[in-house]
């Protein structure tokens, strides 16, 4: 597999959509692994939230062509984090968390009885296993210690696939636990060779330091060099903000696929005939025809459920789709803005921008039609407001700063702004805070800073395994009936911009 193919697939796999019709906020496709064998790419993982832990296996001879991927072959997974391994005798195995080994039929999904092959070093949650065969040994790489600050990687080997496995005396072979490194929670690693035969490793990690309070991008995928001499244990370069090692291949965009590249800024105007860019995603599968490119730009049909939803309410929980589209926060510092053409006609119709982790953790700035307060001369007559509010019902780190999370805030939209397009903007002030502002396109230079919120509100909480999405939404906040909102309230977006302004890689150097 070429290095470029691996990079492309890595980005696609770690952003496989989940959250479809599941009740949980982090359920869906979990811990996908990609393998390449005899010209075929395989992606295997477990779908959590189905009636049972359902394993799914996808194949393709052309990973760049979305239509070339097969429908899923399903199997009854005995655990999570399945891997695929082809032995020299032609048998194919899946090794899963536990750590158990099973033969698997790639065409039918049939599995043999699971056999426990290693219990790890004694740390909690042995999981994320991967098998390799090198120099007459079967090497078994696993994650241990949980996915938080004690996350680590351990390795064992055997001359027989079913063991017994000898644990490496210097385990863990990779971790940042107990250090003051900016990158923490290092674990769930995998190893591979590039086209020149050099070994590399990837793992998950979280930037934010041992205080582990501000990490809105969640667990990220990091790349590091590996030295693996014949007959020896591999040596994994420690994860740091800056590392040295094998030379990286020359940068090139001469590869197939429709992109965009993960590090590119978003410069989208949604002109008629254009497609919705492939890096824009949804949280839960949207209702049919909720998103389309029209002569007025990207149309977002509002959902009855707002971004939070009502748990247990089948119509308003959000499980039937949210009027939300976003992109991953891929930079510590960024600026995001959209131009909104929004003319609501019914109370509670709303459109805006959000930093969204899950339905239980998000920060929003919306334009909403509300009945005016009692001090208005036109008491109870609807008018437009900016509404800034946060949802942070689940948090790992209780805020200690007064006013954090900030209380909901409504500000009347100036009369001179009404009827024209309004630009909403989210900008990072630093690695710990977001600023939300609004400005009219008709009055150059006019702008209102509406609210500031801590990145702690979208760090961990109900989304410990995922990072934040930055995007735009439309909702009628429960009005209407069945799955339909009242007429009106469609949102049109004809200018979408996201620019990375900087990455922080060290608590000292920035």
N, C-alpha and C positions, 0 to 999 in steps of 0.2 A: 504494500500500500504506500503511495506517495505521501510525503509529509503534508502537502497541500490538501489532499483528500482527507487525511486524518483531521487536520485543523477544521475543515469545513464540516465534517460529520460530527466532530466534537461539539461544535456550536449548536448544530441542529439537535443532537441527542439531548444535551443538557437543557434544552428549551422545549422538549417535547411537552405538548399541552396536557394538562391534567384538569382536574376540577370540573369535569363535565356535569354529570348528573349526580355526583356524589354529595353526601351531606356534609362531609368534613371539608375543612379549608385546605388541607394538604394531601388529599387523596387523589388517586389517579395513577398514571404511569410513574413508576418509581425506579430509580437507579438503573437506567438503561446502560447496557454494555454493547459495544460494537465489535464484531469480529469479521475477518476476511479469510475465506478458505476456497481454494479452487475457483477463483474468479467470481465468487458470490459474497456479497456483504450480508451479514446477519445482525439484527438488533433484537436483543432479548431483554425483557424486564417483567415486572409483575404489576398488574393493575389493582391497586388497593381501592376498596370501596364497592367492589362487586360483591355479590352474595358470598363468594369465597375468595381466597387469594388466587386470582386467575393469572396464570402466566401467559405472556403473549410473545410471539416470535415473528418478526418481519424479515423478508429477504428482498434483495435487489441485485442486479448485475450493473446497474447504473445509479449510484447514490445521488447524483445531481438531478435526476429526473424524478419528480414527485410521483408521476404516474407509473413509474417502473417498480415501485414498491408493492409487494404482495399484500393481500389481506392477511390478517393475523392468523397464525396457527396457535390455538390455545392449548394450555395444559394445566393440570391441577398442581399448582406449586405447593410444595410442602413448607416453603418459607419464602423470604424475600431475597433480593439481590442475586438473581441467577447469572451465572457465567456459562460460556460454551467452551469446550475443549475437545479437539480431535486428537486421538491417540494414534500411534504408529500402526496399530492393527486395524484401523478404520472405524473403531467404535467412537461414538460421540457422547460426551458426558456434560452434565450440568452440575455445577457445584453451587450450593446456596448457603445462606446464613445458617449458622448452626454449630458446626460446619459439616454439611452433608453432601454426599456424592451420589448421583443417579445417572444411569444411561438414559438417553433421550432419543426418540425417533423424530427427526426433524420434519418429516412429512405429516405425521399424525399427532405429535405431541405426547405420545405414550411414554411413560417413565417406568423405570425399574424401582424397586423398593429403595428408599434412602438409606445410606450407610454413613454413620458418623466417622469422620476421618481425622479430626483434630479438634481439641477444645480451646485452642489458643494458649496464651500464657497465663491465664487466670484473671485477666481484666474482664470487665462486664461487656456484654453485647458483642461477641465475636460475629462479624458480619462482613459483607462486601468482599467475598472471596474471589480470587482469580488463580487459575492454574497455568503453569508454563512447564515445558520440558526442555532441558538444556544439559548437555554433557552427561547424559545418563541419569539425571535426577529429575523428579517431579518437584517443582517448587510451588508452594502454596502461600500466596500473599493475602492477608486479611486485614480488616479494620477492627480495632478494639477500643474500649474505654468510653463508648458513647460518642455522640456527635458534637459534644460541646468542648470545653477547655481541656478535657482529658483525652480527646481523640488522638489516635495513634495508629501506626501501621506495623504489623509483625509478620514474620516469615518463617516457614519451616520447609523441610524437604525430605524426600523419600525415594528409594529406588523402585518402589511399587506404587501404583496410583491409589490403591486403597490403604496405603500406609504399612507400618507405622511411620509417622512423620516426626522428624527430629527438629526441635525448636532451635532457632539461631540463638547463640549464647549472648549476643549483644542486642537482642530485642528490647525495646521497639526499634525497628530499622529506620523509622521516620516519625518524628513528632515535634511539636513546639510547646508541648505542655510543660508547665513549670518554668517558662522563660518569660522575658519581657519583650519578646518579638512583636512587631506590629501585626504580622500575619499569625493568627491563632486557629484552633480547631482543625489542624492539619491531619487529614486521614482519608480513608476510602480511596486508595491509590490503585493505579494500574501501570503496567510497563509495556513498552513497545519498541520496535526498531524502525529507524528511518531507512530510506532507500540506500544509504551508504553503510548500513549495518550498525550504526551507533545506537546505543540504548538511551531511551528517554523514559521519564515517568510523568504521570499526571496525578493530581490529587485534588481534593476539595480543601478550601481554606477560607477563612474569614478575616478581612482586614478590620482592625479596630483596637488591637492591643489586648493585654490581659484584663483590663477593666471591663471589656466586652459589653459596652453600653451603646455605642453608636456604630451600627453595621447595616445600613439600609440596603446594601447590595447583597446581603446574605452570604451564603456560601458560594464562592467563585471557584472556577477551575484554574489551577496553576500548573505550569510546565517546568520541569527541572531535568538536568542531565543525570545519567546513571552510568556508572562504570561496572561492568560485569565480566570479570576475567574467567577463563576456562576453569571449571571445577570449583570456583569460589562463590561466596555469597555476593549478591549485588551490593554496590555502595551507592546510596541515594543522596544526592546533594540536598542539603537542608534548605527548606523554603524560606526565602528572604525577599525583601522588596527588590533587591538587585542581586543577581547571581551570575557567575561565570561558568563556562563549560564548553560543550561542543558548539561549533559555529552553527548559527541558524541558516537555513537556506535563503537564497536571495528572494526578496519580496517580488511577487508577481501577481498580476490579476488575470493572467492568461490561463484560466481554468474555466470549465463549463459551469452551468448553473445561472440562476437569475439574480443572485445576490439579494440585498446589498451586503457588503462586508460589515462585520460586527463593529469595527471601529469607525466606520463612516458616520458623519453627521447626517441627520435627517433634513432634507430640503425638499419638501413635498408640497405641491400646489393642487393636486387632485384635479387635473384638467380632464375634460371629457375624453373618454377613450383610454385613459390610463388605468392601471391596475392598483389595487391596494397593496402597498409594499409588503414584502414577505417578512420583514422584521417586526411588523405590527401584529400584536396578538390580542387575544380575548381572555378574560377570566370566566370560565364556563362557556359552553357552546352557545353562540348567539342564536336567537330565533331567525328563521328564514327571512331574507330580504331586509334585515335590520341595518345592513351596511352596504352602501352602493355609491359609485362615483356618478354624479349627475352634472348637468350644466352649471349648477350652483356650487359644486364641490363635493366633498365627501358627505353624504347624507347619513346621519345617525338617527334611526327611529327610536324614540324613547321607550325604555322598558318600564313596566309598572313597578317592579322592584327597584329601589334605589341601590346604591353601592353596598349598603349594609344589609338590607333585606330583613325579613322577619323569620328567624329560625322556626321550623316546624310548620310554617304556612306554605303549602305546596305552590301557591300562586305568587307569593311575594317573598319567597326565600332567596330568589335569584337563581335557583337551580334550572329554571326554564330559560335562562339567558339574561344577561345584563346589557344595557345600552352603553357599553364601554369598550374602547379600543386603546391600546397603549403599546409602549416599547419598554424594554428593560432599561433600568438605570445602569449604565455601563461605565460611569465616570463618578469619581468622588465629588467633583465640582462640575456643574453643567448649567446651561440655560435652556429652558424649554418654553415655547410660546405657540399659541394657535390663534387664528382669527376666526371669530364665531359670528355667523349670521343666524340669529336666534330671535324669533318674535312669538313668544308664548301668548296664548289667548285664554288659558284656563289657569286658575290658582293652583300652585304647587308644581307647575311645569318648570323644569330646571335643566340647565346645561352648564358644564364647567370643566375644570381641570382637576387632576388629582395625583397625589403620590400614593400609590395603592399597593399594599402588601397582601392583605386578604380582606374579606368583607368585615373582619373584626378589627382591622388596623389600617386606617387610611386617613389622609389629610386632603380636604377638598376646598376649592373656591368655586362657587357656582353663581350663575345669574338665574334668579328665581322670581316668579310672579307670586306675590303675597298680598293679602289684605293689609292695607296700611294701618299703622298703630293709631291709638285713640287721640294722639296729639295732632293728627293730620286734619286739615280743613275738610277733606273728603273722607270722612271716617268710613272705614271698611271698603273703600274703593281700591281695587287691585292696582299695584304698581310694582315696578321692577326694583329688585334689591341685589346687591352682592351679598352672598352668604358664605362666610368662612367658618368651617367647623371640622372637628376631628372625631374619629372613632378609634378608641384605644381601650376596648373593654378587656383585652388580654395583653398583659405586658410582663416581660421577664425582669425588667429593671424599673422599679417604681421611681418616677421622677422626683427629684428633690428641689428643683428650681421652682419658686413660687409662680403660679400661673401656667404651669406646664403639667398636663395639656391645657392649652388656652380655652376659655369658654367660647361657646358659639358667638358669632358676631355678624350682625346685618348692617349694611350701609346702603342707603338709597343710591340707585344709579342716577347720576345727574341728568336732568331733563334734556340737556343739550346733547347727551350721548345716545338717547333713546331713538331707535329707528335706524341706526347705523351699525356697522360692524364694530365689535369690541374685541380687542386683543387681551387675552389672559396669559399671564406669565408665571412660571415657577423658576426660581433661581436659588442655587445654593449660596448662602452667605459664607459658609465655611463647611467643614466636614460634619458639623453638628446641627446646623439649622437651615431650614428652607424659608424663603420669602415669597409670598404670593402677592401679585399686583395686577392692576387692570389699567387699560388705556384705550381711548377711542381712536379709530383710524381717521375720523373726520377732524380731529383737533390735534395736530402734531405737537408733541411736547407735553401734552396733558397726561398725567398718570396718577394713580392712587395706589399707595401701598396698603393692602388690606389686612394682611396678617403674617405672623412669623410663627413657625412651629418647629419643635425639636425632632431631629432624626431618630431619637429614642422611641418615638411613637410608632415607627415602622421598622424597628430592629427587634428581631426575635418575635416575642409575643405568640400570636397564632400562626406565624409563618416562619418558624425557625429554620426550615429547610429551603426557603425561597427568598429571592431578593425582590425589591420593589419594582413596580411598573409605573411609568410616567405616562399619563394619557388624558383622554377626554371622554366625557360621559353625557348622557341625556336620560332623564327620567321624569315620570309624572308623580313620583312619590306615593304610589298606591292608589291614586285616583283611577277611575274607569272600572271595568269589570272583566272577568275572565282574564285573558292575557293581553287585553287591549287597553291602551291609554285613551283619554278623550282626544278628539280631533285637534290638530295643531300640535305644536311643540317639537316638530322636527328640527334637528340641528344640522347646519351646513358648515363644514370646515373647508376653507379654500387656501389656507396657508398654515403649514405645520413645520416647525423648526425645532431641532434638538442639536445642541452643540456641546461637545465635551470641553470643559474649561481646565481640566487638570486631574491628575491621579495622585493621591497621597500614598506613598509606599513605605514610609517610615515615620514613626512618632517623633523622631529627632530632626531628620532632614527634610521631610515633606515630599 
